[in-house]
């Protein structure tokens, strides 16, 4: 038995209409359940109850065992001075507040029907080879209800990134262009080089980026140098020009290169840092005020037009310096731009809207519905349970798996709750 089952019983009024009594035999009438508290402090705030002949307004605390009150140190915590009812599964100890006044106790195990307990145990009867607790019943969940929950999860995932972006803004004095550049560079680095690309971006201020972006070769050479990709000796004329250009920019702008090395091992050539840096440089040469243009772009098609760029012509026959390959333009592919939208553009558009007091939730949800589903092991697992159609679903599934399924928070999940009701 887990404490969240008791929360479920209270929150979803499974005890309403029953003749409840305290362990001392006093009747309990619930006028208001209160507000569920997901942070520190009592579990439900501002409940209104009648216990015996006395009306009470205050907080409700819940535990599996009554003795958990002392185990969690509530007897010495002023945050629990206004608890008017202790709801427990097993009443194994008398408890009191700091003023030593006993708190009425409701032992809910006496009121829960056996079929509900059976459904709860079924939900948590996990086998070693199960992907998620409810995988057997997940496909039967109403599609509309599932989609509503996914949209909530998507917004929750965006909100979880809020503090990280807010911290960047504070450090860079609300310079949205600088923060966007760092986030975009991180996304260009993909999972393997995300940290290295972000540190490269942090090693050069945004004013310098804007100046250098007037000539994509200057910006490319500078970013390659800042990424520590010019330390070897090559006979390639293009390489020598890049080294020369970087030496000039480094001295002029007093630059110090990033210390985190770029990785090439086990990367597809299209994701090599050399290629991505060149594409990034061409992007900023074409759109020096890229962040403002991204804010104005609403649809997938509009954003894809902004990011319709390719690396410098030298890279048509190279992935690294000095080694020629079959000629092919190194464009930003449609799939890669979609990943930029998911990992960078949507989060910062959400944050910016919050910052200026606008609500762009519906616009961002519609944009995510336009994108193809992502590919990863979590999504592959869910694809065995239902059809995954778009990036909103895949982002929601990542949030669901890590924040609910893996930590057994099934009764905080709309899908888990709906299965328990059936």
N, C-alpha and C positions, 0 to 999 in steps of 0.2 A: 504494500500500500504506500502511495506517495501523497505528499501534502497537497499537490495540485488537484488530486481527486476531490479533496474536501473543498478546495476553492471552486471547483466545477459544480459541486452540489449546491453551494451557496449562491454562486453567481448566476447559475441558470435555473434558480428557483425550484430545485428538486425537493426542497424541504417545505415549500409553500403549501398551505392547506392542511398540513399535518398538525396533530396536537402535540407540540413540542414541549418538553419540560427540561429543567436543569437537573443535574445529578442530585440536587437537594429537593426535587419535587415541585419547584415553582414553574408555572406556565410561562411559555415564551411566545409572544406575538410579534411578528416582523412587519413593521410599517415601511421601512426602507432598508435595502441590503447594504447601502453605502457605495462608495466608489473603490473599485479594485486598484490597489497600490502595487505597482511593479518595481518599486524602489525600496530603500531601507525604511523600516518602520512597520507599524501594524498592517495586516493584509488588506483590510477594508476600512476606509475612512468615512466618518460621518454617517454611520448607520443610525436608524431610529427603531428602538425596540420597547416593548412593554414586558417586563419580567415581574411576575406576580402582579401586584397592584401598582408598581412603580414604572413610570415612563422614563426612558433613558435615551440620550443622544451621545454618541461617541464612536469609538473604533472597535473593530472585531479582529481578534488574532486567532490563527489556526495552526494546529500541529497534529502530527500523527499520534504522538503520545503527549499527555498533559505535562509530563515531567520535562519535555523539551523546552518548556518555558524557562526553566532554570539552566538547562544545558546551553541555551542560546544567550543567556545573560540578561533576559528581559526584566528580571526582578530588580536589577540595578540600573535600568535604563529609563530616563525620564520620558523618552519618546513613547513609552507604553503606559504612562500614568493615566491616560484617558481610555483605556480598554474597558469596555462594558460587558463583553462576552468572550469566553475562550471556547472555541469550537474544536473538538478533538475527535479522533477515531477511537482511541482508548484512554479512558480516564484512570490513570495510574498514580496520580498525586494531586493533592490540593495545592493550589497556587494562589499567590497574592501579589499585589502591586508593591511599590516601594514603601507606601504608607502602611503596609501589612494588612490592608483591607482585602478579604478574599474576593476573587472574581468568579461570577457565575459560570458554570461549565455546561456546555451542550455536547453530549456524547452521541455523534451522528451515526455511528455504526448500528444503533438500535432502530434506525428509521429508513435505512437504504434497502430497497427490494433486492432479492437475490439475483434476479435477471440482470439488473444494472451492474452488480458486482461481477457477474459472469462476463458481461460485455467488456467491462474494464480490464479484467484479467486476460481476456482474449486479445485485446489491443496490445497488451504488453507481454504476451507470450512469445518472446523473440527466439528464433532459431539462429544458429551460427551462420547459416548461409543466406539469411534474409538481408535484402538491401535496405529496407525500412520496415518498421513495425507493422504497418498496415498494408503491405504490398498486396496481400491477397484480396483486400476489399477496396483498395484505392481506385481501381477501374470503375467501380460501381457508383462512385460519388457523382452527384449531379454536375453536369458540365458547367452550367451557369454559376453554380455555387463555387466550383473549383476556380473558375476564371476570376470571380470577384476576389477570392482569397489571393490569387496570384498577383492581382493588381495591388492589393494591400502589401504583399511581400515585396513587390518591386519598389514601392515608395519607401518602405522600411529599409530596404537595402540602400537607397539613395540617401536617406536620413543618416544611416550609419557612417556614410562618407563625409557628412556635413562638418564634423569637428576637425577632421584632417585637413579639409580645404580651408576651413576658417582659420586654422593655425598657420597655414601657408600665407593667407591674406594678411594676418597680423604681422608676420615676420617681414613681409614685403610691402607693408604700409598701404594695403588695399590696391596694389598694382595688379589689376586683373590680367593684363597682358603678360606680365612676368609669370604669374601663377599658371595661366593657361599654357604658356610655352613649356614650363616644367612638366605639367601633366601630359601635354602632347608628346614631348620627348620621351617620357616614361613609357607611353603607349607605343611609340615607334620602336622602342627597345625590345618589345614583346616580353614575355615572361623571363627569358634567359638574361637579357641585358637591361631590364627595367631600371634597376638601381644605378647602373653605370651611365645610362642615358640621362637619368634625372640629375645625377651629380655633374655631368657634362653641362646640362642646362643651367645648373646653379653656379657654375664657374664663370659665367659671363652675364653681365647685367643686360637688361632689356633694351636700354638706350643703345648699347653697342650692337646688339642683334639688329635693331632697326637700321642703324647706319650701314652695317655690312650687308644687309639683305638687299640693298640697291643693286648689288652685283652678286649673283648666286655663287659664283666661283670664290669670291672673297669669303662669304659666309661658310661655304663648304670647307675651304681650306682651314678656316679658323676652328670650326667644330671638329674637324678631323684631328687638328693639333691638340685641342682641348681634351679630346678623347684619348690622347696618347697613342694615336695610330700612325705617327710620323717618326718613330724613333729608329726605324731600320734604314739600311742603305740600299737604295734601288737605282738602277740606271734608267728607268722609265722617265722620259721627258715630262710627262704629266705630273708624275710624283715630284720631280725636282721643282716644277712650277708651284705645286701645292706647298712644298716645304718653304720655298722662298716667300710666298704670299703669307704663310702663317707667321714666319719670323718677323715680317713687317707689322702684321696685326698685333702680334704678341707684345712687341716693343711699344707700339703706338698706344695700345689700350691697357698696357700693364697687366697682362693676363697671366694667370697661373693655371696650368692644366689640371684636370681631374686626376685623382689617384686610383680610382677603381678601374681595373683593366676590362676591356671589352672582350667578350667571348665569341669565338667562331665555331668551336667544336660542336658537332652534332646539330648545327643549324642548317636549314635549307639555305642555299646561296641567296635567294631572294630576301632573306632576313639578315644577311650579313650587315654589320654596323656601317661599313663603307657605303653600301647601297642606300640604306635607310637615311644616313646623314646627307647624302647627295639629294635624295628626294625631299627631305625636310628643307634643305636650303633652297631648292627650286620653288617649293611651296611658299616660303616667306618672301622670295623675290617676286612672285606673282601676286601675292596678297600680303603686303607689309602690315596691314591692320586686320589680320586674320581673325582675331577674337571678335571684333565688332561684326564682321561678316558672318561668322558662325552664329552669333546671337540672333541675327536677322533671318537666317535660314531655318525653315520650319520642317521641311520634308526631307526624306532620304535623298530624293533626286537633287534637291538644291544643295545639300551638303556634298554629294558626290561630285557635282560640277565644280565646287570650290577645291576639291582635293584631286582633280583630274590633272595630275602632274607625273613627270617621269624624271629619272636621274639624269645627270649630265651625260652627253654623248659618249664620253670616254668609257662610261660604265656599260655601254651597249655590248662591248667586247671584253669586259672585265668584271670580276667580282672582288678581286683584291688587286693590288698593284703588281705589275710586272708579269702577270699570268693571263694570257689571252684565252677567251672562250668563244663558243659559237655566238654570233651576233644576235642580240635580242634586246629590244627596248625594255628598260626596267621601270615599268609603270607601277603606280599604286593600284593594286587590284581591288575589285569590288568587295571581295571578302575582307580584305585588310581595312578598307575604309569603314566597313560595317563595324569591325572591332574597335576602331577609333571612336566611332559614334557611341558605342556601348560603354567603353572604359574611360573615355575622356569627355566627349562633347556633351552627352546627356547629363552626367554628374555636374559639370560646371555650369550648364544652362540652368539646372535645377537650383544650384547654390546661388547663382546670380539673381534669379527670379525671387528667391527668398530674401536676398540682401536688399533688393529695391522694393520689396513689399508687393510683388505680383505673384499670382498663382498660374503656373504653366504646367500643372500636373497633367491635365488632359492632353495638351499638345505633345508632351513627352511620352505619354502612354501610347498615343496614336503613332508617334515616330517609332517606338519600339516594336509595335505590331507590324510595321513595314519591313523590319529586318529579319533576315533568315536566322534560324536557331544556331546557337554556338555548338561547338563540338568539344566535349570533354567527358571524362569518365562518369561524372554525376549525371549529366544529361543522358548518356548512354544507358545508365541504370534505369532512369525514369521512362525512357523510350520503350522499355519492355512492358510498362504498365499502361501507357496511353500515348496518343499521337502528339508529338511536340512540334508546333508549327512556326514559332517565331521567337525573337530574342527576348521579348518580355517574359515569356514562359521560362526560358533558360536562365535568365537572371533571377527570377523568382524561385526556381528550383534550387539554385545554388544557396539562396538565403534559407529556403526551407530545410534543405539537407543539413547544413552546418549549424543552424540556430534552433532547430526544432527536432528533426529526426535523430540526429546523432547524440543529442542530450536528453532524449526521451521527454520532450516538452509537448507530448501529443495533446494534452488537454489545454494547451495554449494555442493550438493549431485548429483552424476552422474545419479542416478535413477530419482531424481526430475527433473533434466534438460532434461533428455530424454523424460519424460512424458509431459513436457511443449512444447517440439518440435513437438509432435505428434498431 
